[in-house]
């Protein structure tokens, strides 16, 4: 996978991508990440990248020329038949695990990190996705892009050592992840559930599924509203209600 990041602050990406899973993916050749300072495509002697909005108003807008020219240059350098161009925007679709899984199947991603009050509307004609990290406003799109890239890259084949753990992640199955335990079996009077030390894999699998459902009901009941429940899951929900 190739990831290009259009940003005014490429240095921000040096430290986060030099550790953990993203670094492993870079070193292993699963991903190539290139921050691009689009100020080099700025207008005039001072390489302007922003300007005041037509019609007046507070703040500055990102000009279209630097982004269009940066994308043109990326097009010249890439061999990918298609790419996803992702605009970091507080008004965009909220980022989630399903989106990360979707992005991880792509050959080439381009993230556009904005600053100032917003974008010249014509920039949106370039993009395939407008994505938000959440219902709040950041100073710029860099932090949001880091999070989305991390969530995406860890899903690439071979990046996470135990790939089964990726499949069982919270939100990957529609449920939050079940509780986990490790040694010692008893600590300060708190015992590991007996089923986990039984060695019965079928019972363990069922317990984990049931506890995932219980945790989701407790913490994110809105997720259950979106699920198509099996008969067994509905029985468990009825049991939780009775408790």
C-alpha positions in Angstrom: 0.0 0.0 0.0 1.1 3.5 -0.8 -0.1 6.4 1.5 0.5 10.1 0.6 -0.3 12.8 3.1 -0.7 16.4 2.0 0.2 18.6 4.9 1.8 21.9 5.9 3.6 20.1 8.8 5.2 16.9 7.5 7.5 16.8 10.5 4.5 15.9 12.7 4.5 12.4 11.2 8.1 11.6 11.8 7.7 10.4 15.4 4.4 8.6 15.4 5.3 6.5 12.4 8.7 5.5 13.8 7.2 3.2 16.4 5.0 0.1 16.8 2.9 -1.4 14.1 3.2 1.3 11.5 7.0 1.2 11.7 6.8 -2.6 11.4 4.7 -2.3 8.3 7.1 0.2 6.8 10.1 -1.9 7.5 8.3 -5.0 6.2 7.4 -3.4 3.0 3.6 -3.6 3.5 3.2 0.2 3.3 5.1 3.2 2.0 4.1 6.5 3.7 5.1 9.9 2.2 4.2 13.2 3.9 4.2 16.0 1.2 4.4 19.6 2.2 1.9 21.2 -0.2 3.3 24.6 0.5 5.8 23.9 -2.3 2.9 24.3 -4.6 1.8 27.6 -3.0 1.0 30.6 -5.1 3.5 33.4 -5.9 6.8 34.3 -4.4 5.5 33.7 -0.8 4.0 30.4 -1.7 0.6 31.3 -0.4 -1.7 28.4 0.5 -4.6 30.3 2.1 -6.7 33.4 1.3 -9.8 35.3 2.6 -13.2 34.0 1.7 -15.3 35.6 -1.0 -18.3 37.3 0.6 -16.4 38.0 3.8 -16.4 36.0 7.0 -14.0 34.9 9.7 -10.8 33.0 9.1 -8.9 31.9 6.0 -9.6 29.2 3.4 -7.2 26.8 1.9 -6.6 27.7 -1.7 -7.4 25.2 -4.5 -4.2 25.6 -6.5 -1.7 23.9 -4.1 -3.9 20.9 -3.5 -4.8 20.4 -7.2 -1.1 20.7 -8.2 0.0 18.3 -5.5 -2.5 15.7 -6.6 -1.4 16.2 -10.2 2.2 15.4 -9.2 1.1 12.3 -7.2 -0.7 11.1 -10.3 2.5 11.4 -12.4 4.4 9.4 -9.8 2.0 6.6 -9.1 1.4 3.4 -11.0 -1.8 2.6 -9.1 -4.8 2.3 -11.3 -7.0 4.1 -8.7 -6.7 5.8 -5.4 -8.8 7.0 -2.5 -8.4 10.7 -1.7 -9.5 11.4 1.8 -10.3 14.8 3.0 -9.9 15.5 6.8 -13.1 17.5 7.6 -15.1 17.9 10.9 -18.2 17.8 8.8 -17.3 14.5 7.2 -18.5 11.0 7.8 -17.3 9.7 11.3 -14.4 7.4 11.0 -15.0 3.8 12.3 -13.6 0.3 12.2 -15.5 -0.6 9.1 -14.0 2.4 7.3 -10.5 1.3 8.4 -11.2 -2.2 7.0 -12.4 -0.6 3.7 -9.3 1.6 3.5 -7.0 -1.4 4.2 -8.1 -3.0 0.9 -6.9 -0.1 -1.2 -3.7 0.1 -3.1 -3.2 3.9 -2.7 -4.5 6.3 -0.2 -4.1 10.1 -0.2 -4.9 12.1 3.0 -5.5 15.8 2.7 -4.9 17.6 6.0 -6.4 21.1 6.1 -5.9 24.1 8.4 -7.5 27.5 8.8 -11.3 27.9 8.6 -11.8 25.4 5.9 -11.4 24.5 2.2 -12.1 26.2 -1.0 -15.2 24.2 -2.1 -13.6 23.2 -5.4 -11.1 21.0 -3.5 -13.9 18.6 -2.8 -14.2 17.8 -6.4 -10.9 15.9 -6.1 -11.8 13.7 -3.1 -13.5 10.3 -2.8 -14.1 10.5 1.0 -14.7 13.3 3.5 -14.0 11.9 6.9 -14.1 13.2 10.5 -12.4 11.7 13.6 -15.3 12.8 15.7 -17.7 15.6 16.6 -15.1 18.2 17.6 -12.7 20.5 15.8 -8.9 20.0 15.8 -6.3 22.6 14.9 -5.5 20.7 11.7 -6.1 17.4 10.0 -2.7 15.9 10.9 -3.8 14.2 14.2 -6.9 12.8 12.6 -4.9 11.4 9.6 -2.4 9.7 12.0 -5.2 7.9 13.8 -6.8 6.8 10.6 -3.5 5.6 9.1 -2.7 3.7 12.3 -6.1 2.0 12.4 -5.8 1.1 8.7 -2.2 -0.1 8.5 -2.5 -2.5 11.4 -5.1 -4.4 9.3 -2.7 -5.1 6.5 -1.7 -8.8 6.2 1.4 -9.6 8.2 1.5 -6.4 10.3 0.0 -7.8 13.5 1.7 -11.0 14.5 -1.5 -12.8 15.5 -3.9 -12.0 12.8 -6.8 -13.6 14.7 -6.5 -10.8 17.2 -7.4 -8.3 14.5 -10.5 -10.2 13.6 -11.6 -10.2 17.3 -10.9 -6.5 17.9 -13.6 -4.4 19.4 -16.0 -3.1 16.6 -14.7 -5.6 14.0 -17.5 -8.0 14.9 -20.0 -5.3 15.7 -19.5 -6.0 19.4 -17.1 -4.7 21.9 -14.3 -7.1 22.8 -14.8 -9.6 25.7 -12.8 -9.3 29.0 -9.3 -10.7 29.0 -7.3 -12.3 31.8 -3.7 -13.6 32.4 -1.7 -15.0 35.3 -2.1 -15.2 38.2 -5.3 -17.1 38.4 -6.2 -15.3 41.7 -5.1 -11.8 42.6 -6.2 -9.9 45.7 -9.2 -12.2 45.9 -10.2 -11.7 42.3 -10.4 -15.0 40.4 -10.2 -15.7 36.7 -13.5 -17.1 35.4 -13.3 -20.9 35.7 -14.3 -21.5 32.1 -11.1 -19.8 30.9 -8.9 -22.3 32.7 -11.1 -25.3 31.8 -9.4 -26.1 28.5 -12.8 -26.5 26.8 -12.4 -24.5 23.7 -16.1 -24.6 22.8 -17.2 -23.3 26.2 -14.5 -20.6 26.1 -15.6 -19.4 22.7 -19.2 -19.2 23.8 -18.3 -17.4 27.1 -16.3 -14.8 25.1 -19.2 -14.2 22.7 -21.6 -13.9 25.6 -19.4 -11.5 27.5 -18.8 -9.4 24.4 -22.6 -9.0 24.1 -22.9 -8.1 27.8 -20.1 -5.5 27.6 -21.6 -4.0 24.5 -25.0 -3.8 26.2 -23.5 -2.1 29.2 -21.2 0.4 27.4 -22.5 0.8 23.9 -26.2 -0.3 23.7 -26.5 1.7 20.5 -24.4 -0.9 18.7 -26.8 -3.6 19.6 -29.7 -1.6 18.0 -27.8 -2.0 14.7 -27.3 -5.7 14.9 -29.3 -8.6 13.5 -29.4 -10.8 16.7 -29.3 -14.6 16.6 -31.7 -16.6 18.7 -28.9 -17.3 21.2 -27.9 -13.7 21.4 -31.5 -12.6 22.1 -31.7 -15.3 24.8 -28.6 -13.9 26.4 -30.0 -10.3 26.3 -33.2 -11.5 28.0 -31.0 -13.2 30.6 -29.0 -10.0 31.2 -32.3 -8.1 31.6 -33.5 -10.6 34.2 -30.2 -10.2 36.1 
